[in-house]
């Protein structure tokens, strides 16, 4: 996969209830990526 298409590591500070809800849905990283993509129209 080309470098520009690879995911990069970032640090986020999230509220405990947000973290719990994301973890309950499965992979937290994948969920955050999906939610942000939808919110940004990507």
Secondary structure, DSSP 4 states (H G I P E B T S, - for coil): --GGGS---------HHHHHHHHHTS-HHHHHHHHHHHHHT-
